[in-house]
Amino acid sequence: MNTNINQLAIPDLGGNDQFRILECFEVRHTLGQHPSAVCLENNDLLYTYDDYTDAMEGSTGYVLRSTDYGRTWSDPILVLASRVWHGGIHLSLGMQALHSGRVLLPWTDGISRKNHAKAKGDFVCLRSDDNGVTWKGYDPQEIGVWAFSPYGKIIELSNGEVICAGWGYASDKGEIRSGIIRSQDQGETFGQYAKIGDVFSETDLTLLHDGRILALLRRGRGFEPETHYAHSSDGGYTWTTPQRINMFGENFNAWYTAKGTLVAACRGIDGSGVHNPGKYSPAELEKHLARRRTPQEGYGIHFFRAAKEDGSEWDYLFALPDPLGLEYRAHHEAGEPCFVNLPDGNLFVGYYSYDETIYDTLNPGMPHFTKSESTRIAHCFKRRPCACVVREV
C-alpha cells in the first residue's frame, strides 16, 4: 500500500503561511535533467529524465517508478534513444496522463543544439496504455515546420483534443518562435501548427478554470529571464500578443493544486533578473533594472502563487532547497520544475539540482563531441533529478 506522506515524521523545510515544504530528496544520484512526472491511475508515480542536454550525441531518456509517493524509486529503465546518426534525445517536461489513463511522453530526436542551433529535429510522442510498462509510437511525426522541440506539459481540452507546446524554427534560416501542435486522436498523431509568438522558446501551457489556455513563454533573446504570458480563447488556434509578467526567471511552469490554487515555479535568476550582465551596456542594464518589480532573490527553484487568476501577475513565495542543503551559486544549478498532485492532496515538484560529485559518475566512453562539451560546459554534466513535496495548508 502506498504510504501517505502526511503521516510521516518529516522535518519542516520552510515555506509560507499557505504552503509548507514537507520533504526534499534526490530521485536518483545520477546525471539527469529535463524531468517530468505523472501520477497514474494506480497511484504510482512515473518520473522521466534525460542525461546529456540539448540532444547531445548519445543522450538517452529514462523512466523511474515510485509506489510510495516518491520516497523510493525503481532502477531507471531506458525508454528513449536516438535513431539519428550521431544524434541524441531531448526531453521536455511534457509527460502527462489523459482522462482515459493513456500516458503521453513527447520528446525530440536530433543532433546537438549546442553546435547545430537550427538543426532539424524530429518530434516523437510515445504512448502508454498500461501505466508506463510498455510504450509505442517511436516513429517521428511530420508536423509541417522545420524544427519543433516540445516543452512544457501536454494539456487535454474538454473536447478531448490534446495540445502540445514547443519552440523551433519555420525554416533553417528562420527566427526562433513558440507555437503549439494538436492531436485529435489522443496523441497518436499531431499537426495543425499554430504560432504563439516570435523570439520565444520554452513554453508551458495551463488550462485555466475559465476555459482559456495560459501560455508562459521564455524570451529567446535579449534579457532572457523575461517570462511573458499569452492567452487563447479558442483552444489554441489564436493567441493574444505576449506580454511580460511581473517576475523574472526561466522554465516558468504553472499548475493547479488539489485545492484549486494556481501556482508556478521557475529557475531563479539573481535578484537583478540578469544572468549575463556583461552582455549588456550600462544603459541597457539601468533600463532593465528600473522596471524590476519583484522581491525575488538568489538562485534555485522559485515558487509562486498567482496574483491574478489569468496568470498575468504572480506573488513570489519562497525558494525550494537543494536536497543536500547545497547553496546555489549560479542560475544554471537548478531548474525545469514540473508538478504532480498526489492522491493525498500534496504537491510533488520535480526539478534538477546541482552536485559536483555527479561529474565523477560520467561514462568515460561517452561520444567524443559530448565528452568535449563536458569540459566546455561542465555545469550541464553536474545535474541530478530531484523533487520536493509541498503541502497546501
N, C-alpha and C positions, 0 to 999 in steps of 0.2 A: 504494500500500500504506500502511496506517496506520503511523504512527511509534510506536515503543514508548518511553514516557516514561522507563523505566528506563535507556535507552541515551543519554539526552540529558544534556548538561552543565548541570545545574540547580543553582543555589545552595541550600544547606540553609537553610530559613526557620524552623527551630525544631521543637518537638515534645517528645517524651519518649523513654524507652528502648524503647517499643514502637511508637510512631507518629512518623514524620518528615514534615514539610511539604515537599514537593518543589517546588511551584510555586504561585503565586498570580497571578491575572490578571483583567482586565476581560473579560467575554464581549463586551460592546459598550458604547461610550461614549454611552449614551442613557438617558433616563428609563425605568427598569424595576424591577419588584418582583414579589413573589409567584412566584418561579421554581419550575420543576420540570424534571427531566431524566431521560432514559431512554437505555439502551444497546440498540440494535436488533439484529436477527438478523444484519445485515450489518456489525456493529460500528460503525456510525455512532452519534453522539450527537445526540439532539434536546434542545433547551433552550427552554422557553417562559417568557414573562413578559408582564405587562400594564403599561400605562403609568400612568394615574391609579389611585389606590387606592379601594377600597370602592365599586365600581360608580359612581363619579362620572360625570356626563354626558359622553359621548364616549370613555370608557375603552375601549380595544381591546387585543386579545391577539395575540402574535406567536410564531412558531416559527423557530428557527435550527437549522442542521445543521453538525456538525463531522465530518470524515472522518479527523482525526488526533488523536483523544482530547482534543480541546478546545483545541489550540494555535491553530487558526484556525477561523473560523466564516463561514458564508454570510451574505448580507444577510438581514435579518428578513423573513418572509413573513406578511402579515396573515391570520390564520385566524379570529379571534373578533371579532365586532362585535354590538352590542346590536340587538335587534328591538323594544325597548320605547321608547315615546315619552319623550324626554329621559332615556333610560337609558344604562347603561354595563355593562361586564362586570367580573367579579371572579374572578380565578384562585385556585388553591387548593393548590399544591404536589402535586397529586394524580396527575399523568400517570404511568402505569405500563404496561409491556408484559406481556401474559398469556403463558402457556406456549404458546399457539397462535401467538404472534407478533403478535396484534392489539394495538394501542396504544389505550388509553383516556385521554381528556382531559376531566375533569369541570370545570364552571365554573358561575357564577351569572350570570343576566341579569336586571337590575332597575334600580331607581333608587337614587340615592346614599344610602348608610348614614349619611353624615355629618349629613344634615338630615332623614332619614326612617329612624330606627333600626330600626323594626319593619316596614318596607315589605316587602310580599310579593315574593319573588324567585323566578324560575323556575330550576329545576335542569335543566341540559343536560349531556349526556355525549357528546362526539364519539368516533368510532371510525375507526381507520385500519387497513386490511389490506395496505397496500403500503409499510410503513416510513415512514409520515408524509408521503407525497407527496400523497395526497388524503384527505379527511375526509368523513364522513357522520354523520347524527344530530343535525342542528341544531334539530330541533323540541323545545320544552320538554316535560318529563315531569311528570305529576301523581303525586305520591308520598304524598299524604294528610296533609300537615302544612302549616301556614300559610306558613312560610318555612324553607328548608333551604339553607345555604351550605356546599358541600363544602370540606373542609380535610384536609390530610394525604394520604399515599399510599393509593391503592387497593390492596387485597390480594386475592389469589386463594387460595381454600381448596383442600384436597386433593380435594374432590368437584366442583371446577370452579365453584362459586359465587363471585361477586365481591362484596366488601364495600366500601362507601364511607362514611367518617365525615363528619360535618358538624355545624354548630350552627345554631340558629334558634329559632323560636317555634311553640308549638302553635296560637296564635291571635294576633290583633293586640293582645291585652291580656295575653298570657302572659309568663312569665319566660323568660329565655334558658336554653337547655338543649342538651346534646350528645347525639347519637344516631347510628345507622347506618341505611343502607338497603342492600338486597342485590339482586343480579341473578342469575337462573338461566339467562340466555341470552347470557353473555359480554359483558354491558354494553349490550345493545340496549334493555332496559327495566329499571327499578329500582322497588322498592317495599318492603313489609314493614318499615316503620319500627320500630326498637326503641330506646328511650331508654337512654343510659348514665348520665346524671346531670344534675340541675338546677344552675343557676348556673355552668355550664361552657361555654366557647366552643370555640376551636380545639382539635382532637383529632386525634392521629396514631395509626395502628394499625400493629402489628407482629405477624406470625405467629411465635410463639415455637417453639423446637425441640421443646418438649414438646406442641405442638398447641394450646395456649391462645392466645388473642389478647390482646395487651397494648394498652391504650389509655392514652396520655399526654394529659392534659387541662389546658388553661389555665383557671384560675378566672376567671369572668366579672365579678366584682365584689369589693369589698374590697381585700385585698392581692393585686393582680392577678398579680404574678410567681409566685405559688404554683402550681406544677405538681402535679397529682395523677395517680395511676395507678388503673386498674381492670383486671380480668381477665374473660374469658369462656371457659368450657369447653365451650360448646355452639354454636360457630360464630357468636356474636354475638347470639343471641336473648335471653340474660340476662347480667347483669353484676354483679360484686361492687360493694359500696359504695366509691366513690372515696376514696382515702387520699392524704395529702400525701407526696411524695417528699422526700428529704433535700437537694435542691438547689433553687436559685431560678433563674427565667428564664422567658421567653416563647417561643412557637413551638418547643416541645420535641419533637424528632423523633428516632426511633430507627431502627437499621439493622443488619443482619448484614454484616460484611465478608466478603471472599472466603475468609478463613481461619476464618470462623465466630464471630468476636468480636462481641458485642453492643455497639454504640457509640451515641452520641446527640450531638446538638448543639442549641443554643438561642440565642436572642437574650439576651445577657448584661445583667444589671442590675448596678448598682454593688454592692459587697460587702454592703451592707445588705439587699439584696433588696427595696428600696422605691424606685420611680422617681418617686413624687409624695409625698414625706414630708409636705408641707404640708397634705395632705388629712386627716391623722390626728392625733389628740390625742397628747400626750406619753406618756400611759399606754398607748395602743394601740401606739405605736412601741416602747416599752420591752418590752411583752409579746411583740411580734413579734421583736425582736432577741434576746430571751432564748432563743428556740427555734432560732435560726440555728445550723446545724451544717455550714457549708460554707466551703472556702477560696477560693471564687470572688472575684476582684477585677476591677474595671474593666468596660468595655463591650466590644462586639464579639461575635463568634461564639464561644461557649464549647463546648469539645469534651470529651466524657465517655466513660468505659468503665463498663459495668455492674459494680457491686459484688456484685449478686445477679442470677442469671440470669433471674429473673422480672421484672426492670426496676423493682423497688420501691426500690432504692438504687443510687446512682451515685458514681463517683470522678471528680472534676474533674481534667483532664489539662493543658489549655492553651487559649489563645485563638487563633483564626485571624487573620492580619493583613489589613489593607487592601492591595490590590494596589499602591497607590502609596505605602504607608507612612504614610498619614494616621492621626493619633491620634484615636480616638473620644472624644467629649466628652459623649455622651448615649446613652440606651438605644435610641433610635429610629434611630440612624445605621447599624445593621447588623442583619440579621435573616432569618428564614424560611429556615433551611438545609434542603437536600434532598440525598439521597445517590444515587450510582450506583456499582456495582462495574464497573471497566473490565476488558476482556479480559486485560490484562497483570497483573491482581491488585491494582492500585492502587485507591484510593478517591477518587472525584470528589465534591466537596462544592460544590453551588451555593448561592448566597445573594445578598442585595442588600447593597451597601455605599454609602457616602455620599461625595458630591463636590459642593462648592459650585458648580463650573462647569457642572453639569448644568442648573441653573436657567436658564443663558443659552441653552440649546438648546431651550427650550419653544416650542411653537407659539403665536404671538401670536393666532391665530384660534380658540383653544380656546373651548368654550361659556362663556357669561357666568358661571354659577354656579361652574364649575370654575376659571375664572380668578380669581374672588374667593377661592376656597379656596386657591389657590396663594400668596396673600398671608397668609391667616389661619393656615394650617398649612404654611408654606413647606417644612418639612423633608420632607414627603411628596413633594415635587417635586424632590428633590435626590438620589434614589436611583438606582443603576445596577446592572445584573446582573453578578455576579462569580462566581468559583469558585476553589477550591484543589484540588490533587491531593496526596493523603496516602498514604504508603507504610507498611504494617504490616511491621515488621522480623521 
